[in-house]
Amino acid sequence: MEQTNAAKLYTAVQEQQALSEQKEAAENIQAFIEMAEQRGYHYTEEEIKSELSHLSEEELASLQNPGVGPRHHLLPR
């Protein structure tokens, strides 16, 4: 049982670290560029800023908080 708990803890720590890195990348363009390069993508700061300027407010919000989707289904019909 202890090994199972240790494995769960390790997994939780890894997931939290990944979320932390994603959050930092969303807030810092240089961190975003570095994270993209680690995944095989190559962008300049100007390219990132240009692409972000084309996104709607809703799309930008989903980048900042990807766990919360639009709440259109909660609006009265």
N, CA, C and O atoms as a Tripos MOL2 file, in Angstrom:
@<TRIPOS>MOLECULE
protein
  308   307    77     0     0
PROTEIN
NO_CHARGES

@<TRIPOS>ATOM
      1 N           0.8230   -1.1980    0.0000 N.3       1 MET1
      2 CA          0.0000    0.0000    0.0000 C.3       1 MET1
      3 C           0.8660    1.2610    0.0000 C.2       1 MET1
      4 O           0.5080    2.2540   -0.6340 O.2       1 MET1
      5 N           1.9890    1.2330    0.6970 N.am      2 GLU2
      6 CA          2.8500    2.4170    0.7540 C.3       2 GLU2
      7 C           3.4270    2.7470   -0.6170 C.2       2 GLU2
      8 O           3.5710    3.9220   -0.9550 O.2       2 GLU2
      9 N           3.7590    1.7280   -1.4130 N.am      3 GLN3
     10 CA          4.2960    1.9790   -2.7500 C.3       3 GLN3
     11 C           3.2480    2.6350   -3.6410 C.2       3 GLN3
     12 O           3.5700    3.4960   -4.4590 O.2       3 GLN3
     13 N           2.0020    2.2260   -3.4820 N.am      4 THR4
     14 CA          0.9260    2.8270   -4.2630 C.3       4 THR4
     15 C           0.7760    4.2930   -3.9100 C.2       4 THR4
     16 O           0.6360    5.1350   -4.7980 O.2       4 THR4
     17 N           0.8030    4.6090   -2.6180 N.am      5 ASN5
     18 CA          0.6900    6.0010   -2.1840 C.3       5 ASN5
     19 C           1.8780    6.8250   -2.6650 C.2       5 ASN5
     20 O           1.7130    7.9730   -3.0780 O.2       5 ASN5
     21 N           3.0700    6.2460   -2.6130 N.am      6 ALA6
     22 CA          4.2600    6.9540   -3.0760 C.3       6 ALA6
     23 C           4.1560    7.2310   -4.5770 C.2       6 ALA6
     24 O           4.5340    8.3080   -5.0400 O.2       6 ALA6
     25 N           3.6490    6.2690   -5.3260 N.am      7 ALA7
     26 CA          3.4870    6.4560   -6.7720 C.3       7 ALA7
     27 C           2.4660    7.5500   -7.0550 C.2       7 ALA7
     28 O           2.6690    8.3680   -7.9530 O.2       7 ALA7
     29 N           1.3730    7.5720   -6.3000 N.am      8 LYS8
     30 CA          0.3540    8.6100   -6.4730 C.3       8 LYS8
     31 C           0.9280    9.9850   -6.1430 C.2       8 LYS8
     32 O           0.6640   10.9590   -6.8470 O.2       8 LYS8
     33 N           1.7130   10.0600   -5.0720 N.am      9 LEU9
     34 CA          2.3320   11.3260   -4.6810 C.3       9 LEU9
     35 C           3.2910   11.7970   -5.7700 C.2       9 LEU9
     36 O           3.2890   12.9710   -6.1410 O.2       9 LEU9
     37 N           4.1060   10.8840   -6.2770 N.am     10 TYR10
     38 CA          5.0600   11.2370   -7.3300 C.3      10 TYR10
     39 C           4.3250   11.7570   -8.5650 C.2      10 TYR10
     40 O           4.7220   12.7640   -9.1510 O.2      10 TYR10
     41 N           3.2620   11.0720   -8.9540 N.am     11 THR11
     42 CA          2.4710   11.4930  -10.1120 C.3      11 THR11
     43 C           1.8610   12.8660   -9.8810 C.2      11 THR11
     44 O           1.8700   13.7110  -10.7760 O.2      11 THR11
     45 N           1.3290   13.0920   -8.6810 N.am     12 ALA12
     46 CA          0.7150   14.3850   -8.3630 C.3      12 ALA12
     47 C           1.7440   15.5080   -8.4190 C.2      12 ALA12
     48 O           1.4520   16.5930   -8.9210 O.2      12 ALA12
     49 N           2.9410   15.2550   -7.9100 N.am     13 VAL13
     50 CA          4.0020   16.2650   -7.9340 C.3      13 VAL13
     51 C           4.3990   16.5700   -9.3770 C.2      13 VAL13
     52 O           4.5860   17.7330   -9.7350 O.2      13 VAL13
     53 N           4.5300   15.5380  -10.2020 N.am     14 GLN14
     54 CA          4.8910   15.7400  -11.6100 C.3      14 GLN14
     55 C           3.8230   16.5550  -12.3370 C.2      14 GLN14
     56 O           4.1500   17.4540  -13.1120 O.2      14 GLN14
     57 N           2.5450   16.2450  -12.0880 N.am     15 GLU15
     58 CA          1.4560   16.9790  -12.7320 C.3      15 GLU15
     59 C           1.4480   18.4350  -12.2890 C.2      15 GLU15
     60 O           1.2390   19.3350  -13.1030 O.2      15 GLU15
     61 N           1.6770   18.6650  -10.9980 N.am     16 GLN16
     62 CA          1.6960   20.0300  -10.4780 C.3      16 GLN16
     63 C           2.8460   20.8240  -11.0890 C.2      16 GLN16
     64 O           2.6900   21.9980  -11.4240 O.2      16 GLN16
     65 N           3.9950   20.1800  -11.2310 N.am     17 GLN17
     66 CA          5.1430   20.8530  -11.8400 C.3      17 GLN17
     67 C           4.8350   21.2110  -13.2890 C.2      17 GLN17
     68 O           5.1740   22.3050  -13.7400 O.2      17 GLN17
     69 N           4.2010   20.3070  -14.0190 N.am     18 ALA18
     70 CA          3.8450   20.5790  -15.4140 C.3      18 ALA18
     71 C           2.8620   21.7370  -15.4960 C.2      18 ALA18
     72 O           2.9960   22.5980  -16.3660 O.2      18 ALA18
     73 N           1.8770   21.7720  -14.6060 N.am     19 LEU19
     74 CA          0.9140   22.8700  -14.5950 C.3      19 LEU19
     75 C           1.5930   24.1890  -14.2720 C.2      19 LEU19
     76 O           1.2700   25.2230  -14.8570 O.2      19 LEU19
     77 N           2.5360   24.1500  -13.3380 N.am     20 SER20
     78 CA          3.2730   25.3540  -12.9630 C.3      20 SER20
     79 C           4.0700   25.8890  -14.1530 C.2      20 SER20
     80 O           4.0980   27.0960  -14.3930 O.2      20 SER20
     81 N           4.7150   24.9890  -14.8940 N.am     21 GLU21
     82 CA          5.4830   25.4020  -16.0720 C.3      21 GLU21
     83 C           4.5650   25.9800  -17.1410 C.2      21 GLU21
     84 O           4.9190   26.9600  -17.7950 O.2      21 GLU21
     85 N           3.3930   25.3860  -17.3240 N.am     22 GLN22
     86 CA          2.4450   25.8900  -18.3140 C.3      22 GLN22
     87 C           1.9350   27.2640  -17.9160 C.2      22 GLN22
     88 O           1.7790   28.1420  -18.7650 O.2      22 GLN22
     89 N           1.6740   27.4550  -16.6320 N.am     23 LYS23
     90 CA          1.1850   28.7470  -16.1530 C.3      23 LYS23
     91 C           2.2540   29.8150  -16.3710 C.2      23 LYS23
     92 O           1.9500   30.9160  -16.8300 O.2      23 LYS23
     93 N           3.5020   29.4910  -16.0440 N.am     24 GLU24
     94 CA          4.5920   30.4470  -16.2460 C.3      24 GLU24
     95 C           4.7270   30.7960  -17.7260 C.2      24 GLU24
     96 O           4.9390   31.9570  -18.0750 O.2      24 GLU24
     97 N           4.6070   29.7980  -18.5920 N.am     25 ALA25
     98 CA          4.7210   30.0360  -20.0300 C.3      25 ALA25
     99 C           3.5990   30.9310  -20.5350 C.2      25 ALA25
    100 O           3.8110   31.7450  -21.4340 O.2      25 ALA25
    101 N           2.4160   30.7870  -19.9680 N.am     26 ALA26
    102 CA          1.2870   31.6220  -20.3870 C.3      26 ALA26
    103 C           1.4760   33.0660  -19.9520 C.2      26 ALA26
    104 O           0.9530   33.9820  -20.5880 O.2      26 ALA26
    105 N           2.2200   33.2750  -18.8720 N.am     27 GLU27
    106 CA          2.4200   34.6220  -18.3400 C.3      27 GLU27
    107 C           3.6960   35.2820  -18.8540 C.2      27 GLU27
    108 O           3.8410   36.5000  -18.7490 O.2      27 GLU27
    109 N           4.6230   34.4980  -19.4080 N.am     28 ASN28
    110 CA          5.9290   35.0050  -19.7970 C.3      28 ASN28
    111 C           6.2450   34.5040  -21.2090 C.2      28 ASN28
    112 O           6.3700   33.2990  -21.4270 O.2      28 ASN28
    113 N           6.3710   35.4120  -22.1500 N.am     29 ILE29
    114 CA          6.5750   35.0150  -23.5440 C.3      29 ILE29
    115 C           7.8760   34.2380  -23.7190 C.2      29 ILE29
    116 O           7.9050   33.2600  -24.4650 O.2      29 ILE29
    117 N           8.9480   34.6460  -23.0530 N.am     30 GLN30
    118 CA         10.2220   33.9260  -23.1800 C.3      30 GLN30
    119 C          10.0810   32.4970  -22.6750 C.2      30 GLN30
    120 O          10.6060   31.5700  -23.2920 O.2      30 GLN30
    121 N           9.3780   32.3060  -21.5590 N.am     31 ALA31
    122 CA          9.1570   30.9540  -21.0370 C.3      31 ALA31
    123 C           8.3240   30.1380  -22.0250 C.2      31 ALA31
    124 O           8.5550   28.9420  -22.2040 O.2      31 ALA31
    125 N           7.3550   30.7960  -22.6620 N.am     32 PHE32
    126 CA          6.5330   30.1190  -23.6620 C.3      32 PHE32
    127 C           7.3860   29.6650  -24.8410 C.2      32 PHE32
    128 O           7.2500   28.5380  -25.3190 O.2      32 PHE32
    129 N           8.2620   30.5450  -25.3050 N.am     33 ILE33
    130 CA          9.1320   30.2190  -26.4370 C.3      33 ILE33
    131 C          10.0480   29.0500  -26.0840 C.2      33 ILE33
    132 O          10.2530   28.1540  -26.9030 O.2      33 ILE33
    133 N          10.5990   29.0540  -24.8730 N.am     34 GLU34
    134 CA         11.4690   27.9580  -24.4380 C.3      34 GLU34
    135 C          10.7030   26.6440  -24.3680 C.2      34 GLU34
    136 O          11.2090   25.6060  -24.7940 O.2      34 GLU34
    137 N           9.4770   26.6840  -23.8280 N.am     35 MET35
    138 CA          8.6590   25.4790  -23.7370 C.3      35 MET35
    139 C           8.3190   24.9650  -25.1380 C.2      35 MET35
    140 O           8.3260   23.7570  -25.3740 O.2      35 MET35
    141 N           8.0250   25.8720  -26.0600 N.am     36 ALA36
    142 CA          7.7160   25.4790  -27.4370 C.3      36 ALA36
    143 C           8.9330   24.8310  -28.0990 C.2      36 ALA36
    144 O           8.7990   23.8310  -28.8040 O.2      36 ALA36
    145 N          10.1120   25.3960  -27.8740 N.am     37 GLU37
    146 CA         11.3290   24.8460  -28.4710 C.3      37 GLU37
    147 C          11.6150   23.4440  -27.9510 C.2      37 GLU37
    148 O          12.1020   22.5930  -28.6950 O.2      37 GLU37
    149 N          11.3150   23.1980  -26.6780 N.am     38 GLN38
    150 CA         11.5000   21.8620  -26.1140 C.3      38 GLN38
    151 C          10.5870   20.8480  -26.7980 C.2      38 GLN38
    152 O          10.8750   19.6520  -26.8040 O.2      38 GLN38
    153 N           9.5000   21.3250  -27.3660 N.am     39 ARG39
    154 CA          8.5400   20.4450  -28.0360 C.3      39 ARG39
    155 C           8.7050   20.4610  -29.5600 C.2      39 ARG39
    156 O           7.8890   19.8910  -30.2850 O.2      39 ARG39
    157 N           9.7690   21.1200  -30.0390 N.am     40 GLY40
    158 CA         10.0730   21.1030  -31.4630 C.3      40 GLY40
    159 C           9.4860   22.2440  -32.2740 C.2      40 GLY40
    160 O           9.5460   22.2170  -33.5030 O.2      40 GLY40
    161 N           8.9190   23.2500  -31.6090 N.am     41 TYR41
    162 CA          8.3600   24.4080  -32.3100 C.3      41 TYR41
    163 C           9.3320   25.5710  -32.1840 C.2      41 TYR41
    164 O          10.0090   25.7160  -31.1670 O.2      41 TYR41
    165 N           9.3960   26.3960  -33.2160 N.am     42 HIS42
    166 CA         10.3180   27.5280  -33.1960 C.3      42 HIS42
    167 C           9.5680   28.8010  -33.5660 C.2      42 HIS42
    168 O           9.0980   28.9540  -34.6940 O.2      42 HIS42
    169 N           9.4620   29.7040  -32.6100 N.am     43 TYR43
    170 CA          8.7680   30.9720  -32.7960 C.3      43 TYR43
    171 C           9.6400   32.1100  -32.2970 C.2      43 TYR43
    172 O          10.4650   31.9340  -31.4000 O.2      43 TYR43
    173 N           9.4460   33.2700  -32.8860 N.am     44 THR44
    174 CA         10.0750   34.4720  -32.3520 C.3      44 THR44
    175 C           9.0500   35.1710  -31.4640 C.2      44 THR44
    176 O           7.8610   34.8570  -31.5060 O.2      44 THR44
    177 N           9.5180   36.1060  -30.6710 N.am     45 GLU45
    178 CA          8.6150   36.8590  -29.7990 C.3      45 GLU45
    179 C           7.5950   37.6390  -30.6270 C.2      45 GLU45
    180 O           6.4290   37.7490  -30.2470 O.2      45 GLU45
    181 N           8.0370   38.1740  -31.7490 N.am     46 GLU46
    182 CA          7.1340   38.9360  -32.6170 C.3      46 GLU46
    183 C           6.0310   38.0490  -33.1890 C.2      46 GLU46
    184 O           4.8770   38.4660  -33.2800 O.2      46 GLU46
    185 N           6.3920   36.8180  -33.5740 N.am     47 GLU47
    186 CA          5.3870   35.8910  -34.1030 C.3      47 GLU47
    187 C           4.3390   35.5470  -33.0470 C.2      47 GLU47
    188 O           3.1470   35.4850  -33.3450 O.2      47 GLU47
    189 N           4.7870   35.3270  -31.8220 N.am     48 ILE48
    190 CA          3.8580   35.0070  -30.7300 C.3      48 ILE48
    191 C           2.9170   36.1810  -30.4940 C.2      48 ILE48
    192 O           1.7020   36.0000  -30.4110 O.2      48 ILE48
    193 N           3.4740   37.3790  -30.3870 N.am     49 LYS49
    194 CA          2.6410   38.5600  -30.1380 C.3      49 LYS49
    195 C           1.6430   38.7760  -31.2710 C.2      49 LYS49
    196 O           0.4920   39.1360  -31.0260 O.2      49 LYS49
    197 N           2.0780   38.5580  -32.5010 N.am     50 SER50
    198 CA          1.1870   38.7200  -33.6460 C.3      50 SER50
    199 C           0.0350   37.7230  -33.5850 C.2      50 SER50
    200 O          -1.1190   38.0930  -33.8000 O.2      50 SER50
    201 N           0.3390   36.4700  -33.2960 N.am     51 GLU51
    202 CA         -0.7090   35.4460  -33.2220 C.3      51 GLU51
    203 C          -1.6680   35.7160  -32.0680 C.2      51 GLU51
    204 O          -2.8780   35.5430  -32.2120 O.2      51 GLU51
    205 N          -1.1330   36.1370  -30.9240 N.am     52 LEU52
    206 CA         -1.9940   36.4240  -29.7720 C.3      52 LEU52
    207 C          -2.9200   37.6000  -30.0440 C.2      52 LEU52
    208 O          -4.0320   37.6510  -29.5180 O.2      52 LEU52
    209 N          -2.4690   38.5400  -30.8590 N.am     53 SER53
    210 CA         -3.3060   39.7040  -31.1470 C.3      53 SER53
    211 C          -4.5310   39.3310  -31.9820 C.2      53 SER53
    212 O          -5.4940   40.0960  -32.0360 O.2      53 SER53
    213 N          -4.5060   38.1770  -32.6280 N.am     54 HIS54
    214 CA         -5.6330   37.7290  -33.4550 C.3      54 HIS54
    215 C          -6.6670   36.9190  -32.6640 C.2      54 HIS54
    216 O          -7.7320   36.5990  -33.1920 O.2      54 HIS54
    217 N          -6.3650   36.5860  -31.4150 N.am     55 LEU55
    218 CA         -7.2800   35.7660  -30.6210 C.3      55 LEU55
    219 C          -8.3660   36.6180  -29.9800 C.2      55 LEU55
    220 O          -8.1450   37.7830  -29.6500 O.2      55 LEU55
    221 N          -9.5380   36.0230  -29.8100 N.am     56 SER56
    222 CA        -10.6330   36.7170  -29.1270 C.3      56 SER56
    223 C         -10.3510   36.7370  -27.6250 C.2      56 SER56
    224 O          -9.4640   36.0300  -27.1460 O.2      56 SER56
    225 N         -11.1010   37.5430  -26.8890 N.am     57 GLU57
    226 CA        -10.9350   37.5980  -25.4360 C.3      57 GLU57
    227 C         -11.1940   36.2340  -24.8130 C.2      57 GLU57
    228 O         -10.5110   35.8400  -23.8680 O.2      57 GLU57
    229 N         -12.1720   35.5150  -25.3370 N.am     58 GLU58
    230 CA        -12.5010   34.1930  -24.8040 C.3      58 GLU58
    231 C         -11.3530   33.2120  -25.0310 C.2      58 GLU58
    232 O         -11.0290   32.4150  -24.1500 O.2      58 GLU58
    233 N         -10.7410   33.2680  -26.2070 N.am     59 GLU59
    234 CA         -9.6140   32.3870  -26.5060 C.3      59 GLU59
    235 C          -8.4150   32.7220  -25.6250 C.2      59 GLU59
    236 O          -7.7270   31.8190  -25.1470 O.2      59 GLU59
    237 N          -8.1600   34.0040  -25.4070 N.am     60 LEU60
    238 CA         -7.0640   34.4040  -24.5170 C.3      60 LEU60
    239 C          -7.3260   33.9450  -23.0920 C.2      60 LEU60
    240 O          -6.4110   33.4860  -22.4090 O.2      60 LEU60
    241 N          -8.5680   34.0650  -22.6390 N.am     61 ALA61
    242 CA         -8.9190   33.6250  -21.2900 C.3      61 ALA61
    243 C          -8.6950   32.1290  -21.1410 C.2      61 ALA61
    244 O          -8.2560   31.6740  -20.0840 O.2      61 ALA61
    245 N          -8.9890   31.3580  -22.1800 N.am     62 SER62
    246 CA         -8.7890   29.9110  -22.0880 C.3      62 SER62
    247 C          -7.3070   29.5600  -22.0260 C.2      62 SER62
    248 O          -6.9480   28.5140  -21.4860 O.2      62 SER62
    249 N          -6.4390   30.4150  -22.5680 N.am     63 LEU63
    250 CA         -5.0000   30.1930  -22.4410 C.3      63 LEU63
    251 C          -4.5410   30.4280  -21.0100 C.2      63 LEU63
    252 O          -3.6870   29.7010  -20.5020 O.2      63 LEU63
    253 N          -5.1000   31.4340  -20.3640 N.am     64 GLN64
    254 CA         -4.7250   31.7560  -18.9890 C.3      64 GLN64
    255 C          -5.2750   30.7450  -17.9990 C.2      64 GLN64
    256 O          -4.6210   30.4400  -17.0010 O.2      64 GLN64
    257 N          -6.4670   30.2200  -18.2580 N.am     65 ASN65
    258 CA         -7.0910   29.2770  -17.3440 C.3      65 ASN65
    259 C          -7.7520   28.1770  -18.1670 C.2      65 ASN65
    260 O          -8.9680   28.1850  -18.3570 O.2      65 ASN65
    261 N          -6.9470   27.2230  -18.6580 N.am     66 PRO66
    262 CA         -7.4900   26.2220  -19.5700 C.3      66 PRO66
    263 C          -8.4980   25.2730  -18.9380 C.2      66 PRO66
    264 O          -9.2190   24.5850  -19.6610 O.2      66 PRO66
    265 N          -8.5690   25.2150  -17.6260 N.am     67 GLY67
    266 CA         -9.4950   24.3020  -16.9630 C.3      67 GLY67
    267 C         -10.9120   24.8140  -16.8970 C.2      67 GLY67
    268 O         -11.8200   24.0700  -16.5250 O.2      67 GLY67
    269 N         -11.1240   26.0660  -17.2490 N.am     68 VAL68
    270 CA        -12.4570   26.6540  -17.1710 C.3      68 VAL68
    271 C         -12.8950   27.0300  -18.5780 C.2      68 VAL68
    272 O         -12.3420   27.9390  -19.1960 O.2      68 VAL68
    273 N         -13.8880   26.3200  -19.0650 N.am     69 GLY69
    274 CA        -14.3860   26.5740  -20.4110 C.3      69 GLY69
    275 C         -15.4670   27.6310  -20.4040 C.2      69 GLY69
    276 O         -15.8900   28.0910  -19.3430 O.2      69 GLY69
    277 N         -15.9090   28.0120  -21.5740 N.am     70 PRO70
    278 CA        -16.9910   28.9990  -21.6500 C.3      70 PRO70
    279 C         -18.2520   28.4560  -20.9960 C.2      70 PRO70
    280 O         -18.5260   27.2560  -21.0260 O.2      70 PRO70
    281 N         -18.9960   29.3500  -20.4190 N.am     71 ARG71
    282 CA        -20.1930   28.9460  -19.6900 C.3      71 ARG71
    283 C         -21.4610   29.2690  -20.4710 C.2      71 ARG71
    284 O         -22.4750   29.6390  -19.8800 O.2      71 ARG71
    285 N         -21.4130   29.1340  -21.7790 N.am     72 HIS72
    286 CA        -22.5750   29.4620  -22.6040 C.3      72 HIS72
    287 C         -23.7860   28.6210  -22.2290 C.2      72 HIS72
    288 O         -24.9210   29.0880  -22.3210 O.2      72 HIS72
    289 N         -23.5520   27.3900  -21.8110 N.am     73 HIS73
    290 CA        -24.6610   26.5090  -21.4770 C.3      73 HIS73
    291 C         -25.3810   26.9330  -20.1970 C.2      73 HIS73
    292 O         -26.4650   26.4250  -19.9090 O.2      73 HIS73
    293 N         -24.8030   27.8470  -19.4290 N.am     74 LEU74
    294 CA        -25.4190   28.3030  -18.1900 C.3      74 LEU74
    295 C         -26.3210   29.5110  -18.3930 C.2      74 LEU74
    296 O         -27.0750   29.8850  -17.4950 O.2      74 LEU74
    297 N         -26.2450   30.1180  -19.5640 N.am     75 LEU75
    298 CA        -27.0700   31.2870  -19.8310 C.3      75 LEU75
    299 C         -28.5090   30.8600  -20.0890 C.2      75 LEU75
    300 O         -28.7430   29.8380  -20.7340 O.2      75 LEU75
    301 N         -29.4760   31.6300  -19.5930 N.am     76 PRO76
    302 CA        -30.8720   31.2680  -19.8540 C.3      76 PRO76
    303 C         -31.1870   31.3720  -21.3400 C.2      76 PRO76
    304 O         -30.6540   32.2310  -22.0410 O.2      76 PRO76
    305 N         -32.0370   30.5090  -21.7980 N.am     77 ARG77
    306 CA        -32.4060   30.4920  -23.2240 C.3      77 ARG77
    307 C         -33.6470   31.2750  -23.4640 C.2      77 ARG77
    308 O         -34.1070   31.3720  -24.6020 O.2      77 ARG77
@<TRIPOS>BOND
     1     1     2 1
     2     2     3 1
     3     3     4 2
     4     3     5 am
     5     5     6 1
     6     6     7 1
     7     7     8 2
     8     7     9 am
     9     9    10 1
    10    10    11 1
    11    11    12 2
    12    11    13 am
    13    13    14 1
    14    14    15 1
    15    15    16 2
    16    15    17 am
    17    17    18 1
    18    18    19 1
    19    19    20 2
    20    19    21 am
    21    21    22 1
    22    22    23 1
    23    23    24 2
    24    23    25 am
    25    25    26 1
    26    26    27 1
    27    27    28 2
    28    27    29 am
    29    29    30 1
    30    30    31 1
    31    31    32 2
    32    31    33 am
    33    33    34 1
    34    34    35 1
    35    35    36 2
    36    35    37 am
    37    37    38 1
    38    38    39 1
    39    39    40 2
    40    39    41 am
    41    41    42 1
    42    42    43 1
    43    43    44 2
    44    43    45 am
    45    45    46 1
    46    46    47 1
    47    47    48 2
    48    47    49 am
    49    49    50 1
    50    50    51 1
    51    51    52 2
    52    51    53 am
    53    53    54 1
    54    54    55 1
    55    55    56 2
    56    55    57 am
    57    57    58 1
    58    58    59 1
    59    59    60 2
    60    59    61 am
    61    61    62 1
    62    62    63 1
    63    63    64 2
    64    63    65 am
    65    65    66 1
    66    66    67 1
    67    67    68 2
    68    67    69 am
    69    69    70 1
    70    70    71 1
    71    71    72 2
    72    71    73 am
    73    73    74 1
    74    74    75 1
    75    75    76 2
    76    75    77 am
    77    77    78 1
    78    78    79 1
    79    79    80 2
    80    79    81 am
    81    81    82 1
    82    82    83 1
    83    83    84 2
    84    83    85 am
    85    85    86 1
    86    86    87 1
    87    87    88 2
    88    87    89 am
    89    89    90 1
    90    90    91 1
    91    91    92 2
    92    91    93 am
    93    93    94 1
    94    94    95 1
    95    95    96 2
    96    95    97 am
    97    97    98 1
    98    98    99 1
    99    99   100 2
   100    99   101 am
   101   101   102 1
   102   102   103 1
   103   103   104 2
   104   103   105 am
   105   105   106 1
   106   106   107 1
   107   107   108 2
   108   107   109 am
   109   109   110 1
   110   110   111 1
   111   111   112 2
   112   111   113 am
   113   113   114 1
   114   114   115 1
   115   115   116 2
   116   115   117 am
   117   117   118 1
   118   118   119 1
   119   119   120 2
   120   119   121 am
   121   121   122 1
   122   122   123 1
   123   123   124 2
   124   123   125 am
   125   125   126 1
   126   126   127 1
   127   127   128 2
   128   127   129 am
   129   129   130 1
   130   130   131 1
   131   131   132 2
   132   131   133 am
   133   133   134 1
   134   134   135 1
   135   135   136 2
   136   135   137 am
   137   137   138 1
   138   138   139 1
   139   139   140 2
   140   139   141 am
   141   141   142 1
   142   142   143 1
   143   143   144 2
   144   143   145 am
   145   145   146 1
   146   146   147 1
   147   147   148 2
   148   147   149 am
   149   149   150 1
   150   150   151 1
   151   151   152 2
   152   151   153 am
   153   153   154 1
   154   154   155 1
   155   155   156 2
   156   155   157 am
   157   157   158 1
   158   158   159 1
   159   159   160 2
   160   159   161 am
   161   161   162 1
   162   162   163 1
   163   163   164 2
   164   163   165 am
   165   165   166 1
   166   166   167 1
   167   167   168 2
   168   167   169 am
   169   169   170 1
   170   170   171 1
   171   171   172 2
   172   171   173 am
   173   173   174 1
   174   174   175 1
   175   175   176 2
   176   175   177 am
   177   177   178 1
   178   178   179 1
   179   179   180 2
   180   179   181 am
   181   181   182 1
   182   182   183 1
   183   183   184 2
   184   183   185 am
   185   185   186 1
   186   186   187 1
   187   187   188 2
   188   187   189 am
   189   189   190 1
   190   190   191 1
   191   191   192 2
   192   191   193 am
   193   193   194 1
   194   194   195 1
   195   195   196 2
   196   195   197 am
   197   197   198 1
   198   198   199 1
   199   199   200 2
   200   199   201 am
   201   201   202 1
   202   202   203 1
   203   203   204 2
   204   203   205 am
   205   205   206 1
   206   206   207 1
   207   207   208 2
   208   207   209 am
   209   209   210 1
   210   210   211 1
   211   211   212 2
   212   211   213 am
   213   213   214 1
   214   214   215 1
   215   215   216 2
   216   215   217 am
   217   217   218 1
   218   218   219 1
   219   219   220 2
   220   219   221 am
   221   221   222 1
   222   222   223 1
   223   223   224 2
   224   223   225 am
   225   225   226 1
   226   226   227 1
   227   227   228 2
   228   227   229 am
   229   229   230 1
   230   230   231 1
   231   231   232 2
   232   231   233 am
   233   233   234 1
   234   234   235 1
   235   235   236 2
   236   235   237 am
   237   237   238 1
   238   238   239 1
   239   239   240 2
   240   239   241 am
   241   241   242 1
   242   242   243 1
   243   243   244 2
   244   243   245 am
   245   245   246 1
   246   246   247 1
   247   247   248 2
   248   247   249 am
   249   249   250 1
   250   250   251 1
   251   251   252 2
   252   251   253 am
   253   253   254 1
   254   254   255 1
   255   255   256 2
   256   255   257 am
   257   257   258 1
   258   258   259 1
   259   259   260 2
   260   259   261 am
   261   261   262 1
   262   262   263 1
   263   263   264 2
   264   263   265 am
   265   265   266 1
   266   266   267 1
   267   267   268 2
   268   267   269 am
   269   269   270 1
   270   270   271 1
   271   271   272 2
   272   271   273 am
   273   273   274 1
   274   274   275 1
   275   275   276 2
   276   275   277 am
   277   277   278 1
   278   278   279 1
   279   279   280 2
   280   279   281 am
   281   281   282 1
   282   282   283 1
   283   283   284 2
   284   283   285 am
   285   285   286 1
   286   286   287 1
   287   287   288 2
   288   287   289 am
   289   289   290 1
   290   290   291 1
   291   291   292 2
   292   291   293 am
   293   293   294 1
   294   294   295 1
   295   295   296 2
   296   295   297 am
   297   297   298 1
   298   298   299 1
   299   299   300 2
   300   299   301 am
   301   301   302 1
   302   302   303 1
   303   303   304 2
   304   303   305 am
   305   305   306 1
   306   306   307 1
   307   307   308 2
@<TRIPOS>SUBSTRUCTURE
     1 MET1         2 RESIDUE 1 A MET
     2 GLU2         6 RESIDUE 1 A GLU
     3 GLN3        10 RESIDUE 1 A GLN
     4 THR4        14 RESIDUE 1 A THR
     5 ASN5        18 RESIDUE 1 A ASN
     6 ALA6        22 RESIDUE 1 A ALA
     7 ALA7        26 RESIDUE 1 A ALA
     8 LYS8        30 RESIDUE 1 A LYS
     9 LEU9        34 RESIDUE 1 A LEU
    10 TYR10       38 RESIDUE 1 A TYR
    11 THR11       42 RESIDUE 1 A THR
    12 ALA12       46 RESIDUE 1 A ALA
    13 VAL13       50 RESIDUE 1 A VAL
    14 GLN14       54 RESIDUE 1 A GLN
    15 GLU15       58 RESIDUE 1 A GLU
    16 GLN16       62 RESIDUE 1 A GLN
    17 GLN17       66 RESIDUE 1 A GLN
    18 ALA18       70 RESIDUE 1 A ALA
    19 LEU19       74 RESIDUE 1 A LEU
    20 SER20       78 RESIDUE 1 A SER
    21 GLU21       82 RESIDUE 1 A GLU
    22 GLN22       86 RESIDUE 1 A GLN
    23 LYS23       90 RESIDUE 1 A LYS
    24 GLU24       94 RESIDUE 1 A GLU
    25 ALA25       98 RESIDUE 1 A ALA
    26 ALA26      102 RESIDUE 1 A ALA
    27 GLU27      106 RESIDUE 1 A GLU
    28 ASN28      110 RESIDUE 1 A ASN
    29 ILE29      114 RESIDUE 1 A ILE
    30 GLN30      118 RESIDUE 1 A GLN
    31 ALA31      122 RESIDUE 1 A ALA
    32 PHE32      126 RESIDUE 1 A PHE
    33 ILE33      130 RESIDUE 1 A ILE
    34 GLU34      134 RESIDUE 1 A GLU
    35 MET35      138 RESIDUE 1 A MET
    36 ALA36      142 RESIDUE 1 A ALA
    37 GLU37      146 RESIDUE 1 A GLU
    38 GLN38      150 RESIDUE 1 A GLN
    39 ARG39      154 RESIDUE 1 A ARG
    40 GLY40      158 RESIDUE 1 A GLY
    41 TYR41      162 RESIDUE 1 A TYR
    42 HIS42      166 RESIDUE 1 A HIS
    43 TYR43      170 RESIDUE 1 A TYR
    44 THR44      174 RESIDUE 1 A THR
    45 GLU45      178 RESIDUE 1 A GLU
    46 GLU46      182 RESIDUE 1 A GLU
    47 GLU47      186 RESIDUE 1 A GLU
    48 ILE48      190 RESIDUE 1 A ILE
    49 LYS49      194 RESIDUE 1 A LYS
    50 SER50      198 RESIDUE 1 A SER
    51 GLU51      202 RESIDUE 1 A GLU
    52 LEU52      206 RESIDUE 1 A LEU
    53 SER53      210 RESIDUE 1 A SER
    54 HIS54      214 RESIDUE 1 A HIS
    55 LEU55      218 RESIDUE 1 A LEU
    56 SER56      222 RESIDUE 1 A SER
    57 GLU57      226 RESIDUE 1 A GLU
    58 GLU58      230 RESIDUE 1 A GLU
    59 GLU59      234 RESIDUE 1 A GLU
    60 LEU60      238 RESIDUE 1 A LEU
    61 ALA61      242 RESIDUE 1 A ALA
    62 SER62      246 RESIDUE 1 A SER
    63 LEU63      250 RESIDUE 1 A LEU
    64 GLN64      254 RESIDUE 1 A GLN
    65 ASN65      258 RESIDUE 1 A ASN
    66 PRO66      262 RESIDUE 1 A PRO
    67 GLY67      266 RESIDUE 1 A GLY
    68 VAL68      270 RESIDUE 1 A VAL
    69 GLY69      274 RESIDUE 1 A GLY
    70 PRO70      278 RESIDUE 1 A PRO
    71 ARG71      282 RESIDUE 1 A ARG
    72 HIS72      286 RESIDUE 1 A HIS
    73 HIS73      290 RESIDUE 1 A HIS
    74 LEU74      294 RESIDUE 1 A LEU
    75 LEU75      298 RESIDUE 1 A LEU
    76 PRO76      302 RESIDUE 1 A PRO
    77 ARG77      306 RESIDUE 1 A ARG
